[in-house]
Amino acid sequence: MKLYGYFRSSAAYRVRIALNLKGVTVEHVPVHLLKDGGQQKLPTYLRRNPQALVPALELDDGTVLTQSLAIIEYLDAAFPGPRLIPDDPVLAAKVRAVALAIGCEIHPLNNLRVLNYLKGPLGQQKDAVDAWISHWMLNGGLDAVEALLPGDQFCFGNAPTLADCFLIPQLFNARRFNVSYDGFSKIKRVELSCEKLDAITDAQPARQPDAE
Amino acid sequence: MKLYGYFRSSAAYRVRIALNLKGVTVEHVPVHLLKDGGQQKLPTYLRRNPQALVPALELDDGTVLTQSLAIIEYLDAAFPGPRLIPDDPVLAAKVRAVALAIGCEIHPLNNLRVLNYLKGPLGQQKDAVDAWISHWMLNGGLDAVEALLPGDQFCFGNAPTLADCFLIPQLFNARRFNVSYDGFSKIKRVELSCEKLDAITDAQPARQPDAE
């Protein structure tokens, strides 16, 4: 399988963590989001993902799967290894809700194409863009995630799940944009647990072959 | 079970469709997003959903599930009736990807709290807000959904799935904001199929008890 990604994309980062946790090896194909006017907009990539977003997972038969959450659900169902989504429907809903709180409510507002629209068509300066980023991370964002977490070693229980796959890249983004989450003790505890796992640290942007 | 929702919330609308398709009856508890400064921000509601968003599904034991996609996955796993997410992992990934293309890439940018931020802190006028709404629906939004659909009677196959639960409310939003999707022939075909099903039309905002 091939994973089309970008070292700094937090959506690709989520899938890299999931692949490592499941012990699944793929070929990594970098798609540079800034070079060539955005390689994700090139026709060769749009044929794979018409949303012009990374990641995309190309299966050995050429089928292309898009959207990080859908890709991780696929990996969890199709491959052996630790379960990232619990079997119990109620616990699964809680795990998915934390992933979605990040994937639907924080990340879409802070990703590259949205920040470019704020700076371009809306003519916003750096201060206003920084305030926008911070606002959505901390208002109905990481604050809500903190409230949704039970206070376990990982997001839910004693091993990483789909929720951790989403949380760790979002914390990377928070640090990148200088948004402090030090006050969220449950999140900090989860982060410390995750930092001890090679499967998670090996997925860090700086450790990818396309890192700059 | 109780569903906390709002007639016009497209996230609540998705769950109403899923409940109807599964034949599951719940008590509907309206949370008015505009009255009282937003009833979703009242302490009684925040205890249920710290994200201050609808919908939330309260189970009979008091457990509260949040995030429409997580709620629909729960309903599909916990209740009999037609499967909304196919068993086949590859097809399931494609169904989820369409739902997520809408739930992550279109809806979060056009929901009430974001439009309020554009008008408030960013001081944008109606024309700029309308252009923002239209931009995200048609650029990497419904255009990408059209490309991801195979051209079946429903989003995938001959019966509605999770993808249709997400598409129909997004089309309601498009009409509400005067964004035309007439050029998307696969989406239009799916819409026509969905309009023939009472389970889907009964979930329309105008047919809810809290509709104004």
Interface residues (C-beta under 8 A of the other chain):
Chain A: P50 Q51 A52 L53 L59 T63 L65 T66 Q67 L69 A70 I71 E73 Y74 A77 A78 P89 V90 A92 A93 K94 R96 A97 L100 A101 G103 C104 E105 H107 P108 L109 R113 V114 Y117 L118 P121 L122 Q124 A128 A131 W132 H135 G140 D143 A144 A147 L148
Chain B: P50 Q51 A52 L53 L59 T63 L65 T66 Q67 L69 A70 I71 E73 Y74 A77 A78 P89 V90 A92 A93 K94 R96 A97 L100 A101 G103 C104 E105 H107 P108 L109 R113 V114 Y117 L118 P121 L122 Q124 A128 A131 W132 H135 G140 D143 A144 A147 L148
